[in-house]
Amino acid sequence: MAQITDSAGAPNFLNRTLWIDDNLKVLSGINSECVDLSYLDPPFNSKRIYHAPLGSKAAGASFADTWTLDGVKTDWADLQEVADPAVYHTVVGAGLSAGESMQAYLTFMAPRLLELHRVLKPTGSLYLHCDPTASHYLKQLMDCIFGRTNFRNEIVWSYSGGGVPRGAFARKHDIILFYARSKDTPFNILRRPYGEHNKTGRRATDRGGTRKLDYHPDGAHMTAVWGDIKPLVNWSSERTGWPTQKPLALLRRIIEASSNPGDVVLDPFAGCGTACIAAEQLNRQWVGIDIDTKATEVTMDRLARECGDNTYTIGDYEPRQGKLALADGDNRVFVNQNPPVRTDPDRPTRSPRIRTIRWHELGTGERRPCPGCDRPKYFDDFDLDHIQPRAKGGLDTDDNLQLLCSSCNRIKGQRFTMTELRQRLQTEYLRERTNT
Ligand SMILES: C[S@@+](CC[C@H](N)C(=O)[O-])C[C@H]1O[C@@H](n2cnc3c(N)ncnc32)[C@H](O)[C@@H]1O
């Protein structure tokens, strides 16, 4: 079937698409330069495993924030393939100064940040939510990928409440790194009323996201230290129980500052969909990705509760045809378990990540069956092989590349097709059986 080609910058997804998959696979399939704003709240390298409390709407959701080099083997292979020396040395350097876990964490983050940079429009913005555990390493990585001159702000989200952490000065803040894709990236300056106080004489805060914060055209230019947005507490009405859920007010602020109605917002670590819900409330289009299947149910529940009187339904997945926007009154959400296929004119004929894409296709588990001999093999045991040998006219394109274990690859070499390889393996197997 002939592949569709869209014009440059056209998205290959519909508004309100939620992908349940590894975000690297999904991002690799998204067209270049079609997203206006990305917010991401990845694991922070906290060395913890998070579980949603039993009985909460998110019960069953969990994610691990522990990192080893062994656990990121395929991401490491991606990093080598992408071959960006600055990125590579930043990751390795972080390993030297902060140890293996930090190197593994950045190995996971680097290919995802490279993809996010690619999918942003030249006028796009990215907000990376992290904390001081890794913010300085992530900033260096972002400088390599976005360029140092495109750094806009280090936002400090300062909050109170909860326990008092140990340490010299108690840490009560997160860091949000804000980068523009280029000097042409627009920004809506947000202003708060001068000396805004509530009746008790205290400065007005968001109270855990229950009240919408207003911005005022003649007020004071907001600074990068945000102390007026409370973290969610157990009794906050918007709390779902999703581990590390962020307040809607935080996301609304980011979306209002760096996008306009109709723009496309992408959250690749969507969790319980906070960025998606805020985007919906502010009439932006959105796409979310999360690896946890529970994300669909919780996001659908929040859409019903927090996005006005609309009735949202799950629609069958459809590839985008023509416009990205849905018609007025079309409140479908497209939940998709398959990564998208790029349709933009600059899609490569050979993906830099083809090795890991093919690895994922071989199934799950530490060892996966070799397409030649069927024996289970580790990732490192496989070579990338041209299905139709190059000597016989095979092209160096994704559809002609597969993984084969090294011993099958040696036998197949430049001479055999897959059918010939299997015949040969069968003959050898029969010969061995006869001899024993
Ligand atoms: C810190 S939480 C995000 C919380 C979110 N901001 C919210 O308010 O609900 C990180 C999320 O990343 C998801 N995640 C971790 N690794 C992922 C991956 N490789 N691809 C997609 N999602 C992933 C986890 O399932 C988790 O929901």
The ligand as a Gaussian input file, in Angstrom:
#p B3LYP/6-31G(d) Opt

LIG

0 1
 C        5.423000      11.623000      37.609000
 S        4.193000      10.690000      36.822000
 C        3.295000      11.885000      35.893000
 C        2.159000      12.486000      36.666000
 C        1.345000      13.473000      35.860000
 N        2.032000      14.709000      35.643000
 C        0.025000      13.748000      36.556000
 O       -0.222000      14.866000      37.004000
 O       -0.722000      12.782000      36.676000
 C        5.155000       9.872000      35.592000
 C        4.361000       8.998000      34.660000
 O        5.224000       8.529000      33.647000
 C        4.775000       7.253000      33.244000
 N        5.898000       6.623000      32.529000
 C        7.071000       6.162000      33.033000
 N        7.850000       5.685000      32.038000
 C        7.172000       5.876000      30.876000
 C        7.460000       5.595000      29.517000
 N        8.615000       5.053000      29.139000
 N        6.532000       5.918000      28.586000
 C        5.348000       6.482000      28.949000
 N        5.027000       6.774000      30.240000
 C        5.920000       6.471000      31.185000
 C        4.353000       6.574000      34.532000
 O        3.424000       5.541000      34.291000
 C        3.752000       7.759000      35.293000
 O        2.366000       7.814000      35.134000

